[in-house]
Amino acid sequence: MGFRMKKILSGLLILLFAVSMTACKKDIGGKSTLAIPGVDGPKLHIIDDKLLISMVFENLTIDGGLRYPIPQYPNSHIEIAPDFESDGTLMVVAVDLDDVFSSSLDLLDPMTLPGGRALPGVASGKLPAVAFSIPKWKNLAFYLGPKLFGIFVPVPNLDMAGVMVTARFYAGGKRQGNVSLVGEDTNDENSGFLLMLDLDSTTKKKLKYLANKY
């Protein structure tokens, strides 16, 4: 396949991905005092009853996109594609709220951060969770608490071994949770960021309010 044809197919893939992810979508943004090296985001969006968490990995380039199901979350998925506005890679985590509020997730085994360190801001240091890996990202993890939902996204080579920094995370003009920058562990692995979002019984009402506002 020639270079020109690859560029055309890549452009079509990007366009189809952009259209599918922007239909009926409401952006409520995302703001934190923490800058995550090599990552633009995370940002929050709303589409129907799904909470979309998007981020761009500025130093990672891929030729095509894929969608991966999230284990134990039957209506949720992760989408990976070349970013339309840069040379980086776009990741969109689409979390269905019906999955989050499913009582079956309470039966998951409690987990710490990948590698064994305690979850920052959680008294017990662990929460019911599911962890899995996809190409380029080893040990993604999703956490569920009585009033929160969390996602750990690996970001290699942060060069901040043993360090964890946590800040408030804002979206739609209000605090929606915390974001933590997690440095490498003693094995020089498992660096990344942890986004913890406040999800209580009023979450669906709050999201619908934000969707109508923005």
N, C-alpha and C positions, 0 to 999 in steps of 0.2 A: 504494500500500500504506500503510495507516494506521500510526501510531506504535506502537499496541498490538501489531499483528500483527508488526511488525519486531522488537519486544522478545521476542515469543514465539519467533519463528524464531531469533533470536540466542541465546536461552536453550537451545533444542534443540541448536543447533550446538555450543555450549560443552559441554553435557552429553555429546553423542556423542564429542567430542574427548577429554574427560576420561576417559570409560570406556575408549576405545580405547588411551589411553596409560598407564592404570594397571593393566590386566589383566596379571597375572603380573610386575609390575614390582617391582624392589627398589631402594630409595633408598640410596645410599651417601654422599650429601651432597656437600659441597664447601666448603672453607674456605681463605681467603687473607688475608694481611695487607693486601692491596690492595682498596680500595673502588672500584668502577667507577661513576662518576657516571651516574645514570639507569638503572642495570641491577641487578637482583636476581639474583645468580648470577655465574658459571655453577655449576651443580650436576650431579653425575653420577648416573645411574641404570643399571640393568641389566634388559634384557628379552630372554630367550632368549640368543642369541648377538649381541645388539646392545648397543652402548654408547650411551646416550642422554645428550646434553649439553643441559641446559635452562637457560633464562634468561628473565627478564621485563623488557621495556623499559617502564619505569614511565611515561614521558611520551609514549608512542606508542599511539594508539587506532585500531583497525580494526573494521569491522562484521562481517566474516566471515573464515573460515579457508581456507587453501589448503595443498596439499602439492606440493613441488617435488623432482624427482629431482636427485641430485648427479652431474654429468658424470663419467664414468670410474669411478663407484662404483655398479654396476648394482643392488645390493641395499640401497642407502642413500638417505636422503631428508631433507628439511627440512620441518617442519610449522610453520605459522603460524596462530595463532588468538587470539581475545580471551581474556585471562587470566580464569580462573574466580574468582579471589580478589581481583582488583583491577580498576582501570580501564585497566590497561596491556595490553600484547601479549605473549603467550607464544611463544617460539621453541624448538622441540625439534629438535636435530640427531640423527638416528638413524643411527649408523655401524655397518654390519655388519662384524664382525671378519674374515670371509672376504674382504671387499673390501680391507681394510687389508693383509692378508697376501698379497694377490695379487701375483705377480711382475710382472704387466703394468704396475703402477703405477710400478715402478722405471724405466720407459721415459719417464715424463713429463719434460718440460723443467724444469730447476731454476729456481726463482723466488725473488725477494726478497719483502719486504713489498709490498703494492700501493703504487705510486708510486716504488719503486726503493731504498728503504732496506734495509740488511742485517737479516736475522733476528737478534734478540737471543739470545745463548747458543749460536749456531751458528757454528763456526769459519769456514766458507766464506761465511757470510752468506746462503746460499740452499739450498733443498732441492727435490726433485721435487714439483710442485704442480699443482693445477688451480684456476683462478679463474673466477668467474662472478658475475652480478648477478641479484637478484630485486627486485621493487618494494619500495621503502623501504630496501633494503640494496644499496649499490653496492660491488662488488669484495669479495665473500666469497672466502676462499681456504682450501684444504685442503693441508696439507704432509705429506710422508711421508719419514722417515729410517730408517736401519737399526734403530733402537730407539725411535722416537718417532712420534707422530701429532700434528699441529698444526692448529688452525683459527683464522683471523683473522676477527673479526666487526666490521664497521664500526660506530662510534658517533660521530655528528657532534657538533660544537660542544663539545668537551672543554675548549677554551680553555687548552691547554698545549702550544703550538706548539714543535716541536723536542725535546720531552721524551719519554724512554722510561724507565719504571720497571718493574723485574721483581721478583717475589716468589715464594716457594715456594707450591705449590698442594697442599692436602691433601684427601683423601676417604677415607672408611672408616677414619679414624684413622691413616692413613699418607700419606706424601708420594707423590703420583702424578705430579708434574711441576712446571712453572712457569707463571705467568700474568704477562703483561706489559701494562701500560697504555701505549698508543702515542699520542702527541700529533700534532697536525697537521704536515704536511710544509711545505716552502717555498712550495707552492702553496695552502696553507691547506686541504688535503684529506687524506684517508686516515687519519683518526684512528679509534681503536677499541681492541680488546684482542686479544691473541694468547694462546691456551691451548695449551701444549705438554705432551702426556701421554707418560709412559714406557710404551712398548709393545714388550716383548721376547718371546722365545720362551715365557715363562711367563705371559704376559698372560691367556690364556684360563683357566688354572688359578687365577690370582689373582682374576679376576672371578667365577668360580664359587664360590670360597671366600667372597668378600664377599657374593655373593647369598645364600648359605646362612646367613651370619652376621647380616645386617641384614634 
